Amino acid sequence: MIMPGIVFFLLFKYVPILGSVIAFQDYNVYKGIMGSPFVGLKHFETLFTYPEFAKILKNTVLISIYQLVFGFPAPIILALLLNEVRKMWFKRSVQTIVYLPHFLSWVIVGGLVINVLSPNYGIINGMLEFLGMERTFFMQQPEFFRSIVVASGIWKEVGWNAIIYLAALASINTEMYEAADVDGAGRFRKMISITLPSLLPTIMILFLLRIGHLLDLGFEQIYMLINPLVADKGQIIDTYIYSVGLLGGQYSYTTAIGIFKSVVGLMLILSFNQISKRTTGETLY
């Protein structure tokens, strides 16, 4: 039963690692890996001396931190709120509604975001005009771009990400709540003293998994929302890899960037795993 999973990881996760050797070569598609000349750390030196890379890295880290600060707690809060709903028909209806955006592609969601924020017929600008305020070109102003990315990401994924927390909530022993009722604890007190501590192992594991992907924002979302007017604030590593690697054909250089991202992610996981072990006792391994 586990053989298909093993084959999948071998073919698509471990075998491609061997191709990372081209980061140390001037890779030529026609010569292949065996025929391309070895250049050592040349591409890594180019990466760290490229003037714009610091700005791209800063954009990536800032957007990722914003998503971590505002996006990571969102499904936890949603799961806690749904857990307090007693009307099952209402709870299931809300769950269905908040799950649906996950199944939409970023092409569709990006189009929705652009239309909602349109200065001509967008609902947000319509509300601003109704309140006596001027219409704003949200998608053309760099100061709004990061907020739009974070908000649209939360809207799309909050319902889906809440599933695992709802599953963890369902496994909490109900006798603890009954004992709390006997002691006179209210619903808020039970949430603080029972629900959140019971969720802590799940929260920490998911946080550790998320922190390892700090530099992986996802190409689709940014690519659908970015435009030349906001590129200064919106250009991230993934879109840079696309423009330089796939469109520019610099495969060795972008492979070096990928290795850099992987090393940073590994260091973050190892560091935060030790911090979590010392503070909460929860670890990935």
Disulfide bonds with the S-S distance in Angstrom:
none
